[in-house]
Amino acid sequence: MEEKFSYTPNVSLSSSFWEIFAGVLLIALPFIYPFSITLGGFTIVPYPWTIYLCIVVGLSILWSFVSKARKAAKLKSHDCTITVNEDVITFKELIKGEIKDIALPIADIRSSKFDKEDDELTLYVDGGKTYSFVKTYFAGDEEYKRFESLVTK
């Protein structure tokens, strides 16, 4: 018995608004309102270094968003269908900039964990490798629940 699941990664500006806002705010804030970080009257990070600190943190947040968006766009351009046979899960994954077909035997799955905060199912495989599937990328809740029941037997 073979089942196919539509899996479409998407990262939109509206869904990542707070991530973009935080990154831009951290970059602009020290220029708008110069500050230093003090604790009990003792200056821990003086003013010029807070500029560098905020810029580095802000850029890393923005880079995280850009890399997620690039990964989603690259995967979306290919057929992102997950196929579950009786004993193998077949899906596409972005590895070092290239789309690769992954065939994961269900017997190799040691355990699974669903992270409610990220809406993400993580499969732990023999050899220490992990694969993550985001719930919102599936066509609907019923389809995700069917997928989860097949892979977490």
C-alpha positions in Angstrom: 0.0 0.0 0.0 1.5 3.3 -1.1 0.3 6.7 0.2 1.4 10.1 -1.2 1.3 13.3 0.8 1.6 16.8 -0.5 4.4 18.6 1.3 4.9 22.3 0.3 7.4 24.4 2.2 6.4 28.0 2.4 7.9 31.0 4.2 5.9 34.2 3.8 6.7 37.7 4.9 3.5 37.8 7.0 4.3 34.6 8.8 7.8 35.8 9.6 6.9 39.4 10.4 8.2 39.3 13.9 11.5 37.7 12.9 12.1 40.4 10.3 11.0 43.1 12.6 13.3 42.0 15.4 16.3 41.8 13.1 15.7 45.2 11.6 15.0 46.7 15.0 18.2 45.3 16.5 20.3 46.8 13.7 18.6 50.2 13.8 18.1 50.6 17.6 21.6 51.5 18.7 21.8 54.3 16.0 18.4 55.7 17.1 18.9 55.3 20.8 22.5 54.8 21.9 22.8 52.7 25.0 25.1 50.6 27.1 24.4 47.5 29.1 24.8 48.0 32.9 24.2 45.8 35.8 24.0 47.4 39.3 25.9 50.5 38.2 28.7 48.4 36.6 28.9 48.8 32.8 29.1 45.3 31.3 29.0 46.3 27.6 29.9 50.0 26.9 28.1 52.1 24.2 30.2 51.5 21.1 30.2 47.7 21.6 26.4 47.5 21.9 26.3 48.8 18.3 28.4 45.8 17.2 26.5 43.4 19.3 23.1 44.5 18.1 24.2 44.5 14.5 25.6 40.9 14.7 22.5 39.6 16.5 20.2 41.4 14.1 22.0 40.2 11.0 22.0 36.6 12.3 18.2 36.8 12.8 17.8 38.2 9.3 20.2 35.6 7.8 18.1 32.8 9.5 15.0 34.1 7.8 16.7 34.4 4.4 18.2 30.9 4.6 14.8 29.4 5.5 13.1 31.3 2.6 15.8 30.2 0.1 15.5 26.6 1.3 11.7 26.7 1.0 11.8 28.3 -2.5 14.3 25.7 -3.7 12.2 22.8 -2.4 9.0 24.3 -3.7 10.4 24.5 -7.2 10.6 20.7 -7.1 7.8 18.1 -6.6 7.7 18.0 -2.8 5.6 14.8 -2.5 6.3 12.4 0.4 5.6 8.8 -0.5 5.1 6.2 2.3 5.2 2.6 1.2 4.8 -0.2 3.7 8.4 0.0 4.8 10.0 3.1 3.2 9.4 6.9 3.3 10.6 8.7 0.2 11.0 12.5 0.2 13.2 15.3 -1.1 15.7 17.2 1.1 18.0 20.1 0.5 21.5 19.1 1.3 24.4 21.5 0.6 22.4 23.4 -1.9 21.2 20.4 -3.9 17.9 18.6 -3.9 18.4 14.9 -3.0 15.9 12.1 -2.9 15.9 10.4 0.5 14.6 6.8 1.0 14.2 6.2 4.7 13.3 2.7 5.8 10.7 2.9 8.5 12.5 0.1 10.4 15.5 2.5 10.9 13.4 5.0 12.8 14.4 4.8 16.5 12.0 7.3 17.9 10.0 10.4 17.0 9.1 13.6 18.8 6.5 16.3 18.0 7.5 19.8 19.0 4.2 21.7 19.6 6.0 25.1 19.6 7.5 24.6 16.1 4.7 22.3 14.8 7.4 19.9 13.7 7.7 16.2 13.8 11.3 15.0 14.2 12.3 11.4 13.3 15.4 10.0 15.0 17.1 7.5 12.8 19.8 4.9 13.5 23.3 6.5 13.2 22.2 9.7 14.9 20.6 11.4 11.8 17.4 13.3 12.2 14.7 14.3 9.7 12.1 17.0 10.5 8.7 17.5 8.9 6.7 20.7 9.6 3.0 20.1 10.1 1.9 23.3 8.3 3.6 22.2 5.1 1.1 19.3 4.7 -2.1 19.9 2.8 -4.1 19.7 6.0 -4.3 18.3 9.6 -5.9 15.0 8.4 -3.1 14.4 5.9 -0.5 15.2 8.6 -2.1 12.9 11.1 -2.3 10.1 8.5 1.4 10.6 7.8 2.3 10.6 11.4 0.4 7.4 12.1 2.2 5.6 9.3 5.7 6.7 10.3 5.4 6.4 14.1 4.1 2.9 14.4 
